[in-house]
C-alpha cells in the first residue's frame, strides 16, 4: 500500500486545487513513517546526521518568527527531509518505479489533453505560456522533467510498443511542451539529461553505427515536427518564447530574479552574526520583496537555505550533495545510479532559480531517492562483508 500511496504524488500535483487531498496524503505519509520506525533499531550514519542537523536549523528558524506563512514553509521543508527516511525503508524500489511509470503515463496524457484543447495556456506578460493543469508553468516543467526520468524505461524496454511510447514522450512531447511552457532552465536541463541518457545510459550498449543512425533519426524527426508545427500551423515563436541570447543573466531571462536575489541577500548580510551563521527566519525573504505585489520567495534553493539556515545550513546542504555524489560512484545498480544522477542534476541546477526545498513536488522524488540510494549501498556493503 505504501508504494501505491507514494505513486499518487505526481497525480495529486495536478489536482492542486483540491487542497484536502494533499492534507490526506501527508497524514498517511506521517502514519506510515511512524509505523516504519516505531520501536525499531535505528542505525544512524553521517548523511542521516546531516539531514537531522539541517532539520534542527529549520526548526530554529521557525521559532524566530511563528506565523501561518512560516508554519506552512516549515511543514513542507520538514516533510521533504522526511521522505529521505521513508526512502531508506523502500525494500523493492523497482516495484515502486513501475507504479511511478504508470502515474506519469497519466500525467503525460492529461498534459496532452490540455495542449490539444488549448486549455492549458495563460499569458505570462506578453508571452502565451503553457502551464497545463498546474498552478504555474514551472510546476508543469517540473512534472515533465520527472516524467522523463521514469518514461525513459520504455526506451530501454525490448517491447516495440513501449519503445515507441518512450520515443514520442522523451524526444517529441516533453521538449516541445517545455518550450511552450517558456521554461528556460528546465529546457536547458532537459538537453543535458537527454545527452547523458543517450550517450551514457542507452547508447553505451550500441555500436557507433547504430548510435549515428538513431541520433540522426531523432534529430531529423524532432526538426520535422517543429517545422510542421510552426510553419504549417503558422505559430509565432515570439508569442511562446522570449530569450535574450545576448545576455543570459539579463532581466528578461531571469524574469526579475536578479532584483529579488539582491534584496534578500542585502537583508541577510545586514543581519547579526548569529543569524548569518544559523539563519534569519523562514519567511523574511518574502517580506524583503513586498514590492512584488504580495511579495515573493527567494527563487533559489541556495539563497533560501542561506537566508533561513545561515552559512551553517547551506554548508550542510552542500555536504549532503557531496556525499550523494560519492554514494552514486559506489553503486553498481545502473538503473538506480542514473535515476539519482538525473534527479541530482534537475534538482540542483534548477535550484539555482527555484527554491524547491520549500515545496514538495520535486523534493519528494529527490529526497525519497536519496534514501533509496543510501540504503541500497548500505545493504551492498553488508553483503560484501
Secondary structure, DSSP 8 states (H G I E B T S, - for coil): -HHHHHHTHHHHHHTTT-HHHHHHHHHHHHHHHHHHHTT------HHHHHHHHHHHHHHHHHHTS-SHHHHHHHHHHHHHHHHHHHHTT-S-HHHHHHHHHHHHHHHHHHHHHHHHTTTTEEEETTEEEE-TTSSSHHHHHHHHHHHHHHHHHHHHSS-HHHHHHHHHIIIIIHHHHHHHTT-HHHHHHHHHHHHHIIIIIIGGGS-HHHHHHHHHHHHHHHHHHHHIIIIIS---HHHH----TT-TTSHHHHTTHHHHHHHHHHHHHTS-HHHHHH-S-SSHHHHTTTTSTT----S-HHHHHHHHHHHHHHHHHHHHHHHHHHHHHH---HHHHHHHHHHHHHHHHHTTT--GGG-SHHHHHHHHHHHHHHHHHHHHHHHH-
